[in-house]
Amino acid sequence: SRSRSASAMPVDTKEEPEDEDSEREDDKLYCVCKTRYDEDRVMIACDRCDEWYHTQCVNMPDLEVDLVDQFICPVCIQSNPHLHLRTTYKLRCFFGLKHTDPSSSNACHKPSRGAFSKYCSDECGIKYMQMRISQWERSGGKRDKLWESVKNAEKREGVVVCADVKMEIDTKPSPAPVSAQKRKADREIACLNTRLENVVREREMMKREMDMVLWREKLVKLASERAERVDECGWDQRLCFGEEEWDDFGAEVLESYEEKAKEEASDDVMQVDGVTTSHGEWWCTGKKKCERHAGWQKLRVAEVAFDKETKETILSTLTTREREIRKGIEDILYPPSTNASQTPSKPSLADPPLNGTSKPRINGEAVEKGKKKKS
């Protein structure tokens, strides 16, 4: 099994569980086949949802598990068609690709070392060259002559690749570079637009959360002022409202304080959200230093201040990121002129001096300050 995800590896259920919680955890069903963990079957975790799948169930040979760069499960691919998700693979060892039977277990199925080497190890590189020499000998070559031709070879300073290029004579030059450049710009703009949409969406969500924090800050202030006025604990249970309650009753909660201020002297029945509630249902009517809600004002004020500062920082970061992305799109669509930047502008005689002052002129000639013209 392999995965770079943070999900826990499934455990073998054959061992006796220590308690009921571990027994329920061992009964978890994995993969699209919805079966329990089997140590004899190879599993791989999705790098997006962290769910574990059998390689056989996702049509992946067990030998290719080490070649997986990022595995995306079929469920995530079908659930997010607009993201164009797919499983990516690393480049396989060249010795394994050139094996007589590349799909067999005898061939190397490890990933190459990327830019450092096309082989997974020096050992595979040596084996591949030995195989090439043996093939060359079987075709009539002699090992001694081969050594004589390469024994004085020096360390290479570059790599030369042979490419088949078809030259067309008497034809107009193809505008491929221009179209390729345009396609590259279109891809970059599409990528930046996707990032911009995500940033704008995230910022709108953060602004909504910020509105809720400001509402809670106003509610804490009103509740604290009322507690001082009536000389009671004054804890308001609506300070624990979540996002759904805030959507439905946020404005009415703040209005209830104005209504309550008018009815504070009486024991009349109060209407909250159309439901008949008795006096004191939302507010704690205990002593000012209530044991149950001791110090709630300071705690709530500190909590609101922390949330407000955190979300303001995030909003500022998102706004800066949005400006950078928009600037990147603008630079691609309207690239700055290079001639203007390379050629420095010469100040004209009509331009005002940098310091805002000019030298005095007599008969069209400038004289230095402090000197008099000789007669």
N, C-alpha and C positions, 0 to 999 in steps of 0.2 A: 504494500500500500504506500501511497505517497500523497502529499498535499503540502502547500505552503500556507494553507488557511489556519485560522486560530481555533477551529472546531476540534473537539476531543476525539481521539481515535476510538472507534467502537471496541468494546472489551469483550472477551470471551465469556459467554453465558454459562459455560459448563461448570465454573466455580460456584460454590455456594455463596449466595449474597449474605452480607453481614446484617443488613436491616431491610426494612420494607422499602425505603427509598431507593436503595441500590437495586432491589429486585424489580421495581417498576422501571428503573433506568435500563436494566438489562433486557427488558421486554420490548424495547423500542424496535420499530420496524424501519428498515433502511431500503434505499434504492427504489426504482420504479416497480420492482417485483414485490415490494412490501414483505420482506422476509427478515428474520432476525440475523444477527451477526454470525458469520461462519468463518473461522480462521483459515479454512482451506481455500477460500475464494479471495482473489485479489480485488481490492476496493480502491477507489480514488475519490477525493473530495472536490466538490465544485468550489472554485475560487471566488464565486460571487455569493452563493447562498450557504456555503459550508455544509451542504448535505452530502452524505457518502453514497456512492453508487458502485455496483459491480462492473468491472470492465467489460464483461461479456454482455451485460444488459445494455450498455451504451455503444456496442459494436466497436470496441477498442481491444486489439490484441494485447495480451499480457506483456509481450515483449516490448511494446511501445510505451509503456508507462514512464520509463526514465526519459523518454524523448519529449514528454508533454511539458510545454512551457507554461501554459495557462489553460486549465480545463473549465469549460462552461457546460453545465448539464443541459439536457434537452428541455427541461422545464423552464429554465431561465431564458433559453433562446426563444421558446414559443411565447413566453409571457412578455418579452421585450423585443418585438420585431423591429421597432424603430431604431434600436441601438445597434443592430447588425452584429450581434455577439457571435463568437465562434471560438472553438478550441484551437490554440496555436501550438506549434511544435518547434523544437530546437533542431538545428541542422545535425543530421546523423553522421557518425564517424565514417570517413571515406572508405576505410578498409571494409566496413560492413556493407556499404553500398556496392562495392566491387566484388563482393564474395560470389562464388559460383551459385550459391543459393541464398540470396539476401534475406529471405523470410524465415530461414531455418534458425533454430536455437544455437547452432554452431557459429553463426555470423555475429559480428559485434553490433549490438543495439544501443550503445551508449552515445550520448551527444558529443559532438566535437568541441574543441576548446575555443570556438568562435574565431575571433580575429587572430589569435595566436597560432592556431593550427587547425587543419581540416581533419585531424585525427583526434581521437579521445585521449590518446597517450602516445608516448614515444614507442612503446612496445608495438602498438598497432601500426605505426608508421614503418617500423623495421619489417614487420611481417608483410606489409603490402609491397615494399620494395623487393623483399625476397621472392614473393610470388611473381612480380614482374620479371625479375631476372630469370627465374625458372621457366617462365613462359617464353622468354627470349631465347634461352638455351634450347628449348624444345623445337623452336622454329629454325634452328641452325646457327645461332650465335655462339660465340666462344667467350667464356668468362674472363680469360686472360687478356684478350684484346679489349674487353670492356674496361678492365681495370687500368690498362695502359692509357686509355683515352680520358680517364677521369681522375687519376691519382694526383695530378698537378693542379686540379681545379681549386680556385680560391673561393672564399666565402662570398656569396652573392650579396649584392647591394640593392637589388631590386627584383621585381617579378615581372616577366614578360609573358603576356597571354596572346596566343595566336587566335586571330579572329578572321572569319571569312567575310570579306567585304566585296560587294559587287559594285563596280564602277560603271556609271552610265555616262556615255560620251554624247556631247552635243545636246544636252538636256538642260533645261532651266533649273536653277537651284531650288530645292524643295523648301517650302516655308515651314518645315517641321519644327525648327527651334522656336519659332514664334508661337506656334500652336502649343508646343510643349510648355513654353513659359506661361502661356495663358491658362493651360490646364492646371499647372502648378499653383498659379494665383487663385484659380477657382477653388481648388482643394483647400488651400489655406484659408480662404474666406469662409468656406463652408464649415471648416473646423472651428474657426473663431466665432462664427454665428452660433454654433452649437454650444460652445463654452459661454457665450454671452447669454443665451437663453437660460442656461443652468444658473448662472450668477444672478440674473434678474429674478428668476423664480425663487432662489434661495434668499435673496434680499427682501422680496415681498413677504415671504414667510417670517423672516426675522422682524420686519416692520410690524407685522401682526402680533408677534410675541411681545414686541416693545410696547404696543398699545395696551396689551393686557397688564404689563408691568406698571405702566403709568396709571392705569385704572386701579390697581392694587395699592399704589402709592397714595392716590387720592382717598381711597377707602380707609387706609391706615390713619391718615391725617384726620378724617372726619370722625372715626371711631375714637381716636385719642382725645379730640376736642370734646366729644360728647361725654367721655368718661370723666374728664375734669369738671364738666359742667354739672353732671348729676351726682358726682362723688361716688361712683360705682366702679366695678371692674371694667365693664364696658366692652369686654371681648366680643367681637362680632364673628359668628360662625361662618359668615359668607366670605371671610378672608381665605377660607380653604376652597373656594370655588375653583373648578377647573376650567378648561377652555370652552367646553360645551355650555356649562352654566353661565360663563361670562358672556357668551354669544346671546343667550336667551334672556338673561336678567341683569346684565351689567349696568345698563342705564337706569333701570328701575331701582337697583340697590342704592345708587347715589341719590336718587330722588326720594327714597324712603327716609333719608336723614332729614330732609326739609319737612316732610310730613310729620316725622316723629318729633321734631322740635316744636311743632304746633300742638301736638297731643301729649307732650311730656308731662303736663300737670294732671292729666286725667288718666283713668284706667279704661278708657274706651277701647273697643276692639279695633285692631289695625288690619288693613287689607294689604297683603303682599302678594303680588302676581296673581291677583284674582282669587286667592285662597284666604279664608278667614283664619287668622292666627291670633292667639292671645298675646297680651303684653309681655315682652321679654323673651319671646321665642328665639329671636336671633341674637340678642344681647345678653351677656351674663350680668345678672343683677346682684352679684355677690359684693363683698366688701371691696374697697379700692385696692387693697393688697390681697387679692384672691389667691389662695394657695394653689388652686388648680391652674390658673392662668398668670402666675406671678411673672412679671417682667415681659409681658407679651409685646408691649409697645416697642421696647428697645430691640427685641429680637426681630420683630417684623420690619422695623425701620432699617435695621442692618441688612436683613435679607433682601429687601426691595432695592436698597442702594447697591448691593453687590450685583444683583440681576441686571439692574439698569446700566451699571458701568460695563458689565460683560457684553451686553447686547449692543451698547453704543460702540464698543471696540470692534465687534464683529461687523456691524453696519458700516463703520468707517473703512474696514478692510475690504468689504464687498464693493463699496462705492469706488474705492481706488482701483480694484481689480477690473470693474466695469469700464472705468475710464481708460485703463491701459488696453483693454481688448478693443474698445471703440477706436482708440488711436492706432492700433495695429491694423484694423480694417481700413481706416482712412489712409494710412500710409501705403497699403497695397493698391487701393483704388486710385489714389492720387499721389503717386510717388513724388517726393520733393525734387526740384530741379537741381541737377548737379552743377550746371554752369554758374548758377547764382552763388553756390557755396564755394566754388573754386576761384572765381574772379572776385577779389576784394573790391569793394566800392570805394571810389576816390571821392573825398569830400569836395564839393564845389565851392566856389567863392561865395555863393549866396547862402550856403548852409551856415547856421549860427555855430559859434565855437562851443566846445563841450562844456566849458565852465560858465557859459552864459555871458562872458565879457569879451570885448574886442579891443585890439590895440588902437590907440588914436592915430589918425592919418592926417598928414599935412601935405598939401599939394600932391595927393595921391600916393605919398610914400609913408610907410609906417616908421614911427620913431619909438625908441624904447622909453619906458616909463622912467622919469627922474632926470632925463637929459634935455637940454635946451638946444634949439636949432641955432647954429652959429650964423651971425649976420655977415 
